[in-house]
């Protein structure tokens, strides 16, 4: 095979390769989005074969709960009607472990499960020890006093005597460990003895005693295996499709997910809605901005101004009332009618009158707002910080001597932050499978298309070069005979003898 033939075969091969690359690139541009979408659907549904199933089953993200207490500086002055003064103590940090049990797949495309939580104190991350003493309102006494406000005076006087006999006062001095996980209270023991079904607490009483080593209720959520449009949405909680804590159907609705994963392919118009057993209600966060977490694109969602607004400011929240100032939610109906309120820490984003009524509060958006950072393609949280405050409404109750002259006030008890961020092997696996690979496929399609275009130029260039060469050859061949005749005539003239006189004539010239 000659050199020109080999060149032609090489050019044809380059052209074929270019055509193949161009076609493959074009096909990828059309098919890759669908492929990625199918892979995401496959890997985020609640299915033992999905990539995220183990992450959903046993959350690998290290969660920490940081607790801050409002230590009361002037309890005696409060009993005399003066403004409360508090100082923030903490954080007291606990490692939070979560795992799901009793996972049962149902026939209606749902799965039921219990999620248990337990907490372990982290002294190295804390600013204090569980043995620290904190002066706090006596929740049992002051709550009971509020419940007796409209009862007969004789009953109030009897309770005053009972409180005095049991050594109960309006304020108590307890350790962090006792406040968190419980302490033996003679009042609880007395109530359980004579009114055994009145309190859910059978042993020690503490703010978090019901949360440690316990579950948050039986959730039944949609898996997305058969119908992807409802993936992760709560179908039922403890067998209920709606709760009965509140005064409107809208407020009683169980909306959104269980708070761990959301539907993929979010947009800035999306919101994060979830049901919180701790708050006894569904909550909705709204989009704030796009960002990046450890190389992974995220959407940040935060609480809207209306989350804890009262009914006069935001009418849909009227069902959560009776309300006080805007920015705090009355949770008494799901907390044994104790006058407890939920809000942002330090009454951030609430009526300024609430923070002004207590000395030592300093609301700050950076310190006291909450957020969730979610990967919008998969709906999986990357980083979160949820901050909530628990407060007690207290005031003097006529006939209950322990309440003295307490001026009506919503007194903060404590606030806590639950935070967690994906890290380590889980983060690397997530990044490789759901971020890096789709990105490689995205760029590969354009590289193939560009390479195909370049390779397809080879036959064109070769064809142009071949035509130019043929033209030059044809031109030289056309002029060839005249040149040959001239050369022959010149050669013959050199071989013919010159006539006499010619040399002399040339010499003269």
Wavefront OBJ file of the C-alpha trace (Angstrom):
o trace
v 0.000 0.000 0.000
v 1.423 3.394 -1.035
v 1.982 6.373 1.176
v -0.995 8.291 -0.229
v -3.302 5.287 0.298
v -2.207 4.952 3.927
v -2.812 8.643 4.440
v -6.294 8.337 3.018
v -7.103 5.420 5.358
v -5.772 7.385 8.370
v -7.919 10.378 7.482
v -10.985 8.164 7.054
v -10.297 6.568 10.460
v -10.010 10.017 12.109
v -13.236 11.087 10.464
v -15.059 8.003 11.706
v -13.695 8.504 15.216
v -14.753 12.159 15.118
v -18.241 11.245 13.942
v -18.500 8.657 16.732
v -17.367 11.149 19.398
v -19.727 13.833 18.114
v -22.696 11.453 18.060
v -21.821 10.106 21.510
v -21.477 13.639 22.910
v -24.823 14.685 21.411
v -26.497 11.558 22.768
v -25.019 12.236 26.218
v -26.288 15.820 26.186
v -29.761 14.459 25.596
v -29.514 11.387 27.847
v -27.268 12.356 30.802
v -29.868 14.523 32.616
v -32.318 11.616 32.490
v -29.622 9.163 33.613
v -28.667 11.382 36.561
v -32.318 11.826 37.454
v -32.904 8.071 37.434
v -29.792 7.506 39.570
v -30.949 10.092 42.097
v -34.425 8.547 42.232
v -32.870 5.138 42.763
v -30.490 6.261 45.504
v -32.692 8.514 47.655
v -35.784 6.341 47.998
v -36.231 4.326 51.180
v -35.109 0.975 49.799
v -32.456 -1.393 51.193
v -30.794 -1.333 47.755
v -30.460 2.466 47.647
v -27.240 4.327 48.377
v -28.841 6.458 51.103
v -30.700 3.664 52.930
v -28.013 3.026 55.570
v -27.645 6.772 56.007
v -31.397 6.992 56.616
v -31.478 3.934 58.897
v -28.566 4.871 61.173
v -27.709 8.521 60.709
v -23.899 8.629 60.343
v -23.710 12.377 60.906
v -22.436 13.189 64.418
v -25.163 15.184 66.162
v -24.537 17.350 69.204
v -27.045 19.019 71.473
v -25.796 22.127 73.250
v -27.910 23.293 76.188
v -27.846 26.804 77.681
v -29.602 27.559 80.967
v -30.896 30.903 82.198
v -29.604 31.052 85.755
v -31.823 33.370 87.806
v -29.820 36.043 89.607
v -32.583 37.640 91.737
v -35.243 35.071 92.737
v -36.183 36.935 95.947
v -36.651 40.196 94.038
v -38.890 38.473 91.485
v -41.177 37.326 94.319
v -41.474 40.969 95.308
v -42.625 41.969 91.808
v -39.319 43.142 90.353
v -38.038 42.429 86.845
v -36.248 39.072 86.526
v -32.519 39.080 85.866
v -30.812 36.059 84.289
v -27.356 35.029 83.178
v -26.744 32.464 80.480
v -24.839 29.341 81.543
v -23.339 26.780 79.226
v -23.138 25.292 76.770
v -23.535 21.822 78.242
v -22.877 19.625 75.229
v -24.223 16.134 74.609
v -23.413 13.734 71.806
v -26.726 12.636 70.339
v -27.056 9.129 68.915
v -29.992 8.148 66.719
v -30.975 4.794 65.276
v -34.135 3.334 63.783
v -35.740 0.096 64.891
v -38.898 -1.866 64.061
v -38.482 -0.940 60.373
v -41.493 -2.433 58.606
v -42.271 -2.047 54.895
v -46.008 -1.881 54.263
v -48.064 -2.767 51.176
v -49.118 0.839 50.498
v -45.618 2.079 49.567
v -44.863 3.193 53.139
v -42.426 2.171 55.836
v -42.984 2.379 59.593
v -40.226 2.830 62.147
v -39.284 3.985 65.621
v -36.273 6.238 66.025
v -34.515 6.096 69.370
v -32.306 8.839 70.766
v -29.791 8.784 73.567
v -27.410 11.424 74.837
v -23.919 11.283 76.285
v -22.367 14.260 78.068
v -19.210 15.706 76.459
v -17.219 17.527 79.173
v -14.423 18.466 76.747
v -16.870 20.397 74.557
v -18.839 21.922 77.438
v -18.434 25.089 79.443
v -19.227 23.518 82.782
v -20.167 20.182 84.323
v -23.449 18.398 84.974
v -22.767 18.954 88.689
v -23.101 22.748 88.248
v -26.002 24.265 90.198
v -28.584 26.415 88.416
v -31.340 28.522 89.989
v -34.501 27.805 88.000
v -38.251 28.316 88.323
v -39.904 25.346 89.984
v -41.885 24.253 86.951
v -44.187 21.922 88.875
v -45.169 24.468 91.525
v -45.592 27.439 89.187
v -47.416 25.374 86.564
v -49.766 23.964 89.181
v -50.387 27.487 90.467
v -51.368 28.667 86.969
v -53.720 25.698 86.536
v -55.413 26.564 89.862
v -55.893 30.235 88.991
v -59.643 29.896 88.443
v -60.265 27.151 91.006
v -61.972 27.574 94.386
v -60.001 29.446 97.031
v -60.143 26.536 99.450
v -58.334 24.332 96.935
v -55.677 26.994 96.459
v -55.122 27.307 100.208
v -54.891 23.548 100.481
v -52.234 23.458 97.730
v -50.318 26.243 99.453
v -50.243 24.130 102.613
v -49.244 21.045 100.642
v -46.411 22.909 98.924
v -45.146 24.206 102.258
v -45.326 20.759 103.848
v -43.342 19.251 100.958
v -40.791 22.085 101.054
v -41.781 23.347 97.590
v -40.920 26.921 96.608
v -41.329 29.047 93.487
v -37.630 28.707 92.608
v -35.240 25.799 93.059
v -31.488 25.272 93.012
v -30.701 22.054 91.101
v -27.750 20.588 89.245
v -27.635 20.536 85.459
v -27.892 16.752 85.508
v -31.019 16.859 87.686
v -32.708 19.507 85.567
v -31.902 17.597 82.383
v -32.491 13.972 83.291
v -34.664 14.138 86.370
v -34.745 14.281 90.141
v -36.964 12.753 92.791
v -39.679 15.245 93.582
v -42.042 14.701 96.545
v -44.824 16.532 94.692
v -44.601 14.104 91.755
v -44.634 11.160 94.147
v -47.699 12.564 95.961
v -49.632 13.162 92.725
v -48.780 9.706 91.389
v -49.913 8.175 94.659
v -53.347 9.808 94.794
v -53.894 10.709 91.100
v -51.986 7.944 89.269
v -53.064 8.909 85.730
v -52.568 12.658 85.974
v -48.852 12.794 85.138
v -46.969 10.827 82.463
v -43.919 10.962 84.720
v -43.786 7.933 86.997
v -40.314 8.410 88.399
v -37.913 11.320 88.241
v -38.956 14.652 86.766
v -36.620 16.446 84.317
v -36.874 18.573 81.194
v -35.307 15.892 78.967
v -36.040 12.784 80.991
v -38.594 11.611 78.427
v -36.194 12.055 75.513
v -33.178 10.032 76.632
v -33.253 6.370 75.584
v -36.722 6.811 74.131
v -38.350 7.069 70.726
v -40.111 10.022 69.125
v -43.235 8.078 68.171
v -44.124 5.642 65.415
v -43.608 7.313 62.051
v -45.044 5.920 58.830
v -43.604 7.604 55.741
v -43.779 7.037 51.995
v -40.786 5.208 50.514
v -40.979 6.549 46.955
v -40.454 3.072 45.487
v -43.836 2.917 43.753
v -44.839 6.586 43.755
v -41.933 8.978 43.831
v -44.093 12.099 44.117
v -44.693 11.444 47.859
v -41.207 10.291 48.839
v -40.354 10.852 52.545
v -43.718 12.491 53.307
v -45.308 11.429 56.587
v -48.407 9.303 56.147
v -49.099 8.820 59.866
v -47.562 9.500 63.260
v -48.558 7.129 66.065
v -51.331 5.948 63.765
v -52.738 9.483 63.359
v -53.114 11.409 60.097
v -53.519 14.589 62.155
v -53.052 15.534 65.814
v -55.619 17.022 68.182
v -53.480 19.419 70.218
v -54.629 22.598 68.481
v -57.798 24.504 67.675
v -57.891 24.357 63.871
v -57.611 21.621 61.258
v -54.785 23.488 59.556
v -52.666 23.604 62.719
v -53.410 19.940 63.501
v -52.275 18.708 60.090
v -49.196 16.468 59.885
v -47.359 17.943 56.909
v -43.989 17.340 55.312
v -41.398 14.711 56.197
v -40.052 13.322 59.462
v -37.280 15.924 59.289
v -34.389 13.838 57.944
v -34.653 13.862 54.145
v -36.756 15.692 51.595
v -37.771 15.197 47.965
v -34.904 15.789 45.481
v -34.545 18.378 42.700
v -35.329 21.432 44.804
v -35.654 24.953 43.479
v -35.501 28.312 45.292
v -39.302 28.109 45.402
v -39.119 24.897 47.467
v -39.641 24.807 51.237
v -38.674 22.354 53.965
v -41.715 21.152 55.857
v -41.554 18.520 58.589
v -43.484 17.260 61.595
v -41.771 17.760 64.970
v -43.047 15.585 67.841
v -41.139 17.822 70.288
v -43.043 20.893 69.087
v -46.258 18.883 68.578
v -46.736 20.495 65.171
v -45.564 20.733 61.584
v -42.996 23.407 60.833
v -41.932 24.985 57.562
v -38.572 26.534 56.654
v -38.095 28.730 53.583
v -35.270 29.208 51.083
v -32.731 31.884 51.966
v -29.735 31.491 49.645
v -27.545 29.106 47.660
v -24.073 28.172 48.893
v -21.383 25.501 49.049
v -20.580 23.064 51.866
v -17.297 21.115 51.567
v -17.437 21.390 47.788
v -21.096 20.357 47.632
v -23.702 22.877 46.402
v -26.433 23.525 48.969
v -29.579 25.547 49.526
v -29.899 27.182 52.927
v -33.356 27.184 54.504
v -34.280 29.266 57.548
v -37.350 29.944 59.695
v -39.775 32.545 58.338
v -40.847 35.462 60.498
v -44.274 33.850 60.791
v -43.102 30.556 62.353
v -43.987 31.566 65.928
v -46.111 34.612 65.115
v -49.402 34.894 66.984
v -52.811 34.827 65.345
v -53.184 38.605 65.147
v -49.953 38.940 63.153
v -50.375 35.758 61.093
v -54.007 34.525 61.020
v -53.187 30.882 60.046
v -51.491 30.552 63.463
v -54.698 31.435 65.310
v -55.222 27.720 65.915
v -52.132 27.636 68.164
v -53.622 30.222 70.521
v -54.422 31.351 73.206
v -51.414 33.522 72.461
v -49.434 36.206 74.186
v -47.015 38.465 72.326
v -45.997 37.483 68.814
v -42.872 35.343 68.453
v -43.682 32.694 71.067
v -45.897 29.638 70.675
v -48.085 28.308 73.436
v -47.387 24.548 73.763
v -49.403 24.023 76.936
v -52.001 21.846 75.188
v -49.369 19.201 74.436
v -47.469 19.670 77.703
v -50.083 18.761 80.351
v -51.482 22.314 80.269
v -48.295 23.691 81.812
v -47.883 27.309 80.602
v -44.840 26.545 78.444
v -43.857 28.524 75.342
v -41.587 27.720 72.420
v -39.560 30.384 70.604
v -36.211 31.293 69.144
v -33.443 31.789 71.767
v -33.436 35.092 73.652
v -36.810 35.853 72.011
v -35.067 36.545 68.715
v -37.545 37.586 66.005
v -40.270 38.100 68.624
v -42.046 41.110 70.077
v -39.259 43.246 71.670
v -41.380 43.568 74.818
v -40.575 39.936 75.672
v -36.796 40.481 75.804
v -37.218 43.869 77.505
v -39.152 42.229 80.344
v -36.101 40.160 81.415
v -32.663 41.587 82.202
v -29.840 39.660 80.543
v -31.372 38.758 77.178
v -29.616 39.797 73.968
v -31.349 38.565 70.780
v -28.936 38.186 67.875
v -29.638 36.793 64.408
v -26.207 35.203 63.967
v -26.290 33.503 67.373
v -29.956 32.595 67.694
v -31.406 31.871 64.242
v -31.739 28.343 62.875
v -30.873 26.917 59.437
v -30.710 23.724 57.388
v -28.293 23.317 54.463
v -29.657 20.792 51.964
v -28.168 19.365 48.762
v -30.910 20.436 46.324
v -30.393 17.576 43.838
v -30.904 14.807 46.427
v -32.791 16.537 49.266
v -30.241 15.242 51.805
v -29.176 17.639 54.625
v -25.473 18.461 54.717
v -25.336 20.812 57.686
v -27.914 21.962 60.225
v -28.321 24.054 63.343
v -31.755 24.009 64.976
v -32.130 26.340 67.967
v -35.202 26.567 70.179
v -36.017 28.065 73.571
v -38.401 26.855 76.261
v -39.988 29.469 78.516
v -42.499 29.433 81.372
v -45.247 31.981 81.864
v -45.403 32.913 85.553
v -47.345 35.385 87.671
v -48.746 35.800 91.186
v -51.810 33.658 91.813
v -54.070 34.836 94.609
v -54.317 32.128 97.246
v -51.035 30.414 96.281
v -48.581 31.890 98.757
v -45.522 30.516 96.986
v -46.091 32.872 94.014
v -45.710 36.022 96.145
v -46.072 39.173 94.016
v -44.550 37.844 90.797
v -45.326 40.238 87.936
v -46.633 38.490 84.797
v -43.684 37.529 82.649
v -42.605 34.885 80.140
v -39.430 33.674 81.850
v -36.857 31.769 79.743
v -35.827 28.424 81.234
v -33.239 27.216 78.726
v -32.468 27.030 75.028
v -30.794 24.290 73.058
v -29.109 23.814 69.717
v -29.086 20.545 67.789
v -26.390 20.629 65.160
v -24.802 18.167 62.800
v -22.680 18.229 59.658
v -21.827 15.466 57.217
v -18.147 14.548 57.358
v -15.545 11.795 56.910
v -16.163 8.749 54.716
v -19.868 9.506 54.438
v -19.127 12.939 53.006
v -16.514 11.554 50.588
v -18.855 8.799 49.360
v -21.677 11.281 48.928
v -19.434 13.701 47.050
v -18.043 10.996 44.733
v -21.328 9.268 43.903
v -23.754 12.155 43.787
v -21.644 15.209 42.980
v -18.348 14.270 41.304
v -19.646 11.562 38.950
v -22.554 13.672 37.629
v -20.104 16.550 37.162
v -17.691 14.300 35.211
v -20.533 13.101 32.987
v -21.658 16.690 32.488
v -18.239 17.831 31.245
v -17.507 14.609 29.340
v -20.423 15.153 26.983
v -19.078 18.540 25.878
v -15.483 17.265 25.631
v -16.638 14.436 23.342
v -18.631 16.841 21.226
v -15.674 19.225 20.874
v -13.230 16.364 20.155
v -15.590 14.956 17.544
v -15.760 18.339 15.844
v -11.958 18.616 15.737
v -11.506 15.090 14.361
v -14.160 15.672 11.709
v -12.034 18.547 10.378
v -9.239 16.108 9.412
v -11.008 14.691 6.296
v -12.017 18.190 5.258
v -8.462 19.505 5.542
v -7.092 16.457 3.738
v -9.608 16.881 0.904
v -8.713 20.548 0.460
v -4.997 19.732 0.499
v -5.461 16.931 -2.074
v -7.392 19.172 -4.438
v -4.738 21.883 -4.211
v -1.975 19.398 -5.000
v -3.850 18.007 -8.011
v -4.383 21.519 -9.317
v -0.669 22.365 -9.101
v 0.283 19.126 -10.841
v -2.278 19.694 -13.563
v -0.961 23.240 -14.121
v 2.664 22.130 -14.409
v 1.723 19.277 -16.775
v -0.116 21.671 -19.088
v 2.940 23.923 -19.592
v 5.382 21.058 -19.865
v 5.654 20.474 -23.760
v 6.630 24.054 -24.543
v 9.376 23.969 -22.008
v 10.689 20.694 -23.343
v 10.813 22.120 -26.932
v 12.716 25.185 -25.772
v 15.244 23.091 -23.893
v 15.761 20.836 -26.920
v 16.283 23.817 -29.290
v 18.803 25.330 -26.910
v 20.712 22.048 -26.672
v 20.868 21.695 -30.451
v 22.156 25.241 -30.848
v 25.036 24.459 -28.550
v 26.026 21.474 -30.664
v 25.959 23.354 -34.105
v 29.403 24.908 -35.332
v 29.357 28.672 -35.469
v 29.818 30.536 -38.783
v 33.037 32.459 -39.542
v 33.037 35.933 -38.195
v 30.552 35.163 -35.559
v 33.109 35.082 -32.759
v 34.668 38.303 -33.908
v 31.352 39.941 -34.140
v 30.520 38.726 -30.626
v 33.908 39.955 -29.488
v 33.257 43.344 -30.865
v 30.042 43.426 -28.978
l 1 2 3 4 5 6 7 8 9 10 11 12 13 14 15 16 17 18 19 20 21 22 23 24 25 26 27 28 29 30 31 32 33 34 35 36 37 38 39 40 41 42 43 44 45 46 47 48 49 50 51 52 53 54 55 56 57 58 59 60 61 62 63 64 65 66 67 68 69 70 71 72 73 74 75 76 77 78 79 80 81 82 83 84 85 86 87 88 89 90 91 92 93 94 95 96 97 98 99 100 101 102 103 104 105 106 107 108 109 110 111 112 113 114 115 116 117 118 119 120 121 122 123 124 125 126 127 128 129 130 131 132 133 134 135 136 137 138 139 140 141 142 143 144 145 146 147 148 149 150 151 152 153 154 155 156 157 158 159 160 161 162 163 164 165 166 167 168 169 170 171 172 173 174 175 176 177 178 179 180 181 182 183 184 185 186 187 188 189 190 191 192 193 194 195 196 197 198 199 200 201 202 203 204 205 206 207 208 209 210 211 212 213 214 215 216 217 218 219 220 221 222 223 224 225 226 227 228 229 230 231 232 233 234 235 236 237 238 239 240 241 242 243 244 245 246 247 248 249 250 251 252 253 254 255 256 257 258 259 260 261 262 263 264 265 266 267 268 269 270 271 272 273 274 275 276 277 278 279 280 281 282 283 284 285 286 287 288 289 290 291 292 293 294 295 296 297 298 299 300 301 302 303 304 305 306 307 308 309 310 311 312 313 314 315 316 317 318 319 320 321 322 323 324 325 326 327 328 329 330 331 332 333 334 335 336 337 338 339 340 341 342 343 344 345 346 347 348 349 350 351 352 353 354 355 356 357 358 359 360 361 362 363 364 365 366 367 368 369 370 371 372 373 374 375 376 377 378 379 380 381 382 383 384 385 386 387 388 389 390 391 392 393 394 395 396 397 398 399 400 401 402 403 404 405 406 407 408 409 410 411 412 413 414 415 416 417 418 419 420 421 422 423 424 425 426 427 428 429 430 431 432 433 434 435 436 437 438 439 440 441 442 443 444 445 446 447 448 449 450 451 452 453 454 455 456 457 458 459 460 461 462 463 464 465 466 467 468 469 470 471 472 473 474 475 476 477 478 479 480 481 482 483 484 485 486 487 488 489 490 491 492 493 494 495 496 497 498 499 500 501 502 503 504 505 506 507 508 509
